Amino acid sequence: MTQTLTSAPALADTLHQRRKNQALFVDFPVILWSGEPRPRNFPANIHPFRASSHFLYFAGLPLPQAAIYLDGGSLTLFVDEATPAEALWHGPTPTRAELAEKIGADAALPLAALADHTAAAATLPALDIRAARSQRKHLDRKVALTKDTADRALAKAIVQLRMVHDAGAIASIRSAAAVSIEAHQTGMAVTPTAATEAQVRAAMESVIMANGMTCAYNSIVTTHGEVLHNEHYHHALGPNDLILADVGAETASGWASDITRTWPVSGQFSPTQRDLYDVVLAAHDACIAAAKPGIEYRDLHLLACRVLAEGLVDLGLLKGHPDSLVEQDAHALFFPHGVGHLLGLDVHDMEDLGDLAGYARGRRRSDRFGLCFLRLDRPLQAGMVVTIEPGFYQVPGILNDPQRREQYRDTVNWERLAHFADVRGIRIEDDVLITDTGSDVLTQLLTTQATEIEALVQGAL
């Protein structure tokens, strides 16, 4: 689990190798659209543009209203030159020829010329409406991943290509992780003078912006950690609260990081908070220690569940043998989600393809309470980057459900659980690169140790 530095090769060289690799998987032409900016309220007022990750993987640049044509390892870029009006409002931009040279394209043509290249081409579904319309217009058909089609074959090939990261991707993820680490350290440092969640969030995201990056997803910075994807920031910070911050940076080329830390507003965990924090940390550490090529990610998840169950038994919150408790899904009362996911150009990498990426061939999602939210169920491979993020939550919708109260009435010590009311949610998340012999924690420079986290909040570290 050593931190190693990886230098990024030249962009054009990286993209050229990716195109060569793609040609080994498919023997038909491929068109990928970048997407278009989305307006808010009126056409000229647009959201920040984020290109399709599949486009970015081969094109490398976040070009709006562009497409690429891949065939036999060659790439043709289709994009229009900037108009005089665009130059007036947005300043000078590279020419089509300059963009083509930067990404090592074999040819570059106006977007209208794409119509001559669509025969027998496969593609992937566009997520934005305008790009989807362009697909239908050019291909004169629907994009289908649910049947035995060239589109589905392409999706499977893309999964294989993007599952294992090259040196350029790893260097980019490291860069995003380094900025995310700084953002979390800043969030802890400003907590003693912050009045609301929003102020902590602002400090964290300012670090990301100052480094020329964006947030890889909507930040979670909350005292209500039991809301797994909480995107509200108006709550006042109380001295007995924990802050759960799930914040990650994304590079300009789209590569993501994903870190969660939980810390006490006061700078000191209460005894109950510390007890549960250490249980979650034990699960986190056990999974990272076990992560290596060939290990099933599902087994890592079940390892986290067993360690959590064992810790909750030791604290008197659960009753029974840890293995039996996991078989009954009793742990899922407090840990309802999976232990993590793929990480790359998307924070939940390639989930736009459904479970094609997350689940190995022939595997399907379980309907078990403790497994149904598992995002990744395949063997680990060297070059994969995954998150490890166990947690403990007291979700009212789960714990107060009459059916579950009855089902687990003899399994949970409900009276003792009431003494841990100052813990709404705890999650600890790191980004882990699978290496040839084990793993490399890309975010290990951000401490997970409770005493060191307390020192960061107190300004003593």
N, C-alpha and C positions, 0 to 999 in steps of 0.2 A: 504493500500500500504506500509506495514511495511517490512523492511528487516529482515528476520528470518534465522537462521542458521539451516542447516539440516545435521546431521552426516550421513556418508555413511556406510551402513551395509557391512559385509564381502562379497567379490565378489562371492564366491561359494554360499552363502545363497541367494543373490540377483538372481543369475542365476537359482538356483533351483526353486525359486518362479516363475520366468518367465516361466520356463518349465511347471510347474504345471498349470499356467494360460493358456498356449498355449494348453494344453491337454483338457481344457474345451471347446475350440472352434473348434477343428478338431479331427476327429476320424480315421485318416489315418496317415501313417508315412510321415515324411518330411525330405528332404535332403537340406541343405544349404551349398553352396560353399563359401570359403573365397575370392577366386580370386588369381591371380598370379602377380608378379611384371612385369611391362611393360618395355621392353628395349628401349633405344634411341640410334640409330646409329649402335650399335652392341650388341649382346646378353648379354654380361657381364656388360654393362653400363646401369644400370636400374634406372628408376625413383624411388623416395621414395614410398614404398608400402603402400597402404591404403586398408584395408580389406573391404569387403561388409558390409554395415551397418546392414543388416538382420542377417548375421553371427555374428557380434559383439554383437547384442542384446542378443543372447543366449549363445555365447561362451566367450565374454568378453575380449579376447586377440586378437591382430592383427596378426594372424598366417598365413603366406603365404602358398599356396598350401595345404590347409586343407579343410576338410568338416566335418559337423556334421549330425548325424542321430537322429531325434527326434521321439519318439513313446511312447504314453501313459505317458508322463511326464519324461521319461528317455532320456539320451543323451549319444550317442557314438561318440567319437572323432576319426577321421581318419586323421592321419598325419604321415609322415615318419620321422625316426630319421635323425639327421644331419649327413652328410657324413664326412669322414676325411678331404676332400678338403674344405668343407664349414667351418669346425672347424679351418682349417689353415688360411683361409682368414678372417673369421668373428668372430673367438674366440668361446669359449665353449657356448653351448646353453642348455636349459633344455631338459631333456629326455621326451619322449612321456608320460611316467608314471608321471613325475613331472608336466607336463602341465595338464594332466587329473586331478590330485589331486587339482591343483590350481583352476580349474573351476568347480570342483565337478562332473566330468563326471562319468557315471556309467561304462563305458568301454572305452578302447583306442586301436585302431588297425592300422596297416599300411594302407596307402591310397589305395593300390591294393585290400584290402578286402572290399572296398565299393561296388564292383561289386556284392557281395552276398546280398546286402541290398536294391536294387533298385526297387524290385517288388512293384507296387502300390504306390510308393512314389511320393509326390507332391513337387514342388520346385517353385522358382521365377526366372525370367530372370536374367542371369549374364550380367554385363555391360562390362566386358573385354572379349576379343576374346578368350583367352586361356581357361578361365573358362567356357565360352559358349561351346567350343568344348568338354570339359570334360563332361558337362551336356549331350550333344547329344550322346557322346560315352557311358556313363553309362546308360542313360534312353532309348536310341534308339527311341527318339521322340522329337518333338519340344515342347518348353514351351509355353503355350497359356494362356493369361489372358483375351482374348476377347470373350471367349465362356463359357458355363456352364461346367467348368472343375474343377478338384481338385486343379489345380494351381490357378485358380481364387478364389476358396473358401479359399485357403490358404492366398492369397493376402488380401482378406477382413478380415480374422482373424488377420493377422499381423497389419493391420490398426487399428483395435480395441485395440490390445495389446499395440502398440506403441503410440497411440493417447494420452493416459493418463500415465504420467510418475510416476514411483515408486521413493522411497526415494533415491536409489542409483543413478538414472538418474538425479534427481534434484540436488543432491550434486555435481555431475560431471559438470552439466551446470553452477552451481554457481562458481565452480572452474575456468572454462573457462571464465566466465564473469569477474571475479576478475582480471585475467591477461589481458583481453581486455581493461578493465578500465585503468589499468596502462599503457598499450600501447598508448591509446588515450591521456592520460595526458602527456606522454613523447613526442608524436607528437606535441602537442600544445607548449610544452616547448622549443623544438628545432627549431620551425618555425622562430623565429627572426634571427637565424644564418644560416638557410638553404638557399641554392641558387636554388634548384630544388625540384620538387615533389619527386624525387627518394630519396633525402636525408631525407625527412620527413618519407617516407615509410620505409627506412632502419632503422631509429631509432625506429619506431613502431614495426616492425617485429623482431628487435633484442630483445625486451622485451619478446615477445612470445617465441622465441628460448631459451632465457636464463632461462625461466621457464619450459623448457622441453616439450613444446607444439609446434604445427604447426599451420599454418593458416587454418582456416576452409574453405576458398575459396580464390580466387585470390583477393588480396587487391585492393581497389579503393582509391587512394590518388591523388586527381586531382584538378586543378584550373578550369577544364572544367566539372563542375558538371552536365551540361546539357546532357552529355553522360552517360546514366544511369549505365552502367557497364564498365566504362572507365578503361582500363588496361595498359595505357601508362603513363610513369612517367618522360618524358624528358623535360616538360615545365618548364621554369624559373618562379620563384615566383615574382610577381609584387606587389608593395605596395597597390594597389587597389583591389587585388584578394581575393577571398574567397577560402579556401581549404575545399573540401568535402572529408572526410575520412570515408570509410566504411571498417572496419577492425575487424576481429573476430578471436579469438583463438579456437583451438580444442585440447581436451585432448588426451593423448596417447591412450585411449580407444575409441576415436572417437566422444565424445560429444562436441557439437558446441556452440558457442556464436556468436552474430551478432550485432554490434554497429555501428551507423553512427552519426558523429557530423560534424558540419560545423563551421569554424572559420575564422576570418580575418587575413590575413598575417601580416598586420600592427599592429594587436592587438586592433584595433578599428573599429567596424562596421561603414560604412558610413550611413547617415540617410536613404537612400533607402534600403540598405542592412538590417539595423535594422528593418525597417518597415515590410519587407517581412519575415524576420526571426521570428518576433513576431507572424505573421499570421500563419506560419507553426507550431510554438510552441503551439499556441492556439488549433490547430487541434490535435496535438499530445496529449496535456493534456486532452482534451475533451474525446478522445478515451480511454485513460487509466482510467479516472474517471468512464467511463461507462462500462468498461470490468468486467464481472462477469458471473457466470454460467447461462446458459439459454439465454444469449444475442446472437443474430445472428451476426457472424463476418461480414457479408455483411452489416448489419446495422451500425457497427462501421465504415466500409469504407464510407458509405453514410454520416455518421456524420462528418467524416473528410472532405468530399467533401463540405458539407454545410458550415462548419466553414471556410474553405478556400475561398469559394465563397463569404461569408459574408465579410471576411477580404479584399478581392480584390475589392468588391464593395465600402467598406469604403475608400480604397486607390484610388478609381476612376479608377481602371483598368478594371473592369467589370461593365456593366450597366444592372440593372434589379433586380428582387427579387431573393435572394439566392436559394430558393427551385426551382423556375422556371429555373434558370441557371443550376442547377444540372440535372434537367429533360432534358434539352437541351444538356447536356454533355459539356457545355461551360467551366466548371472547368478543364476538361480533357485536354484542351489546355495547361495547366500549371502543371497538375497532372495526367499524363496518366496511371500510374501503380496502382496496388492495395495497400492497406494500410499495408499489411504485409503477413505473412505466418507462417506455423508451424515451430517449431524449436526443434531439438533433436539430434539424431545421424547424421543427415544431416542438413546442414544449411537451406535448403528448405526441410524439413523432409518428406521423403517417396515420393518425386516427381518422383522417378524412377518408381512408380506404376501408373503414369499418374494422373488423377483426382480422383482415388479411395479414396485417403486420403483427398485431399483438399475439395472435394465436397460431401455433404451428398447424400444418396441414392435418385435417381430420379431427381437430379439437374444437370443442364448442364451449360456450360459457355455461357454467354450472347454475342451477337454480337454487343452490344452497344459500342461506342467509350470509354465511361467512365467506363465500367464494364468488358470488354473482357480480361483484364489482371489480374483480381481478382484471386488470387491463393487459397483462402480459402473461402468456402461458406458452413458453417455448424454452428450449435449452439456451443457456448463455454461450456466446461466441466471443473470441478475442476480437476486439475492435468495436464491440457494442458499447453504448453508454446508456446506463439505466439510472433511475433514481431509487433510493432506499429511503422510505418515509413512513415508518410506523407511527402510530399515534394513540392517544387515549382521549375519549370525548364523552361527555355526559349530554347526550342529545335528548331533549324532552320527548320528542316524537317517538323515540325508540323506548326509552326507559319508562315512560308513562303509558305505553300502549297496553291495554288490559290483557290482550292475548299473550304478549310477551311476559308480562308480570306473572301471569298464571303459569306459563311454560317454564319459567326460570325461578319460581317462588322458592324452591329448595336449593337453588344453585347460587343465588346472589344473597349476600348479607346486606339487606336493604337498610337496616338500622345503622350499620357501620358505614355504609356508603354515604349516608347523610353527613358524616363528619368530614367528607372530602368535597364539600359544596364549593370551596374556593377554587376548584379546578373545573373550568368549563371545557377546556381543550388544550392538549399538548401535542405538538408534532415536531419531529426532528428529521430533516431531509437533507441528503447530500447527493451529489452527482458522481457516479462511479463508472470509470472506464474499465472494461474487462480486458485484461492483458493475457499474454500467452501462459502465464503461470499463476495469475491471481487477479488482483484488482488494484486500481490506482484511483484514490479518492480525489477528484479534481477540485473539490471544495474543502479539503481538509485544513486549510489555513484559517478557516473560521471555526473556532473552538465549539465543541459540543459539551464540554465539561461544565457542570453547574457552577462550581466555585469561580471558574474563569469568566463565565457569562455574568455572574453577579459583579465581578470586578470590572468588567467592561461597562456595565450600567452605572456603577459607582464612580467610574473614571479613574480606577486604580490600576488599570492594565493598559 
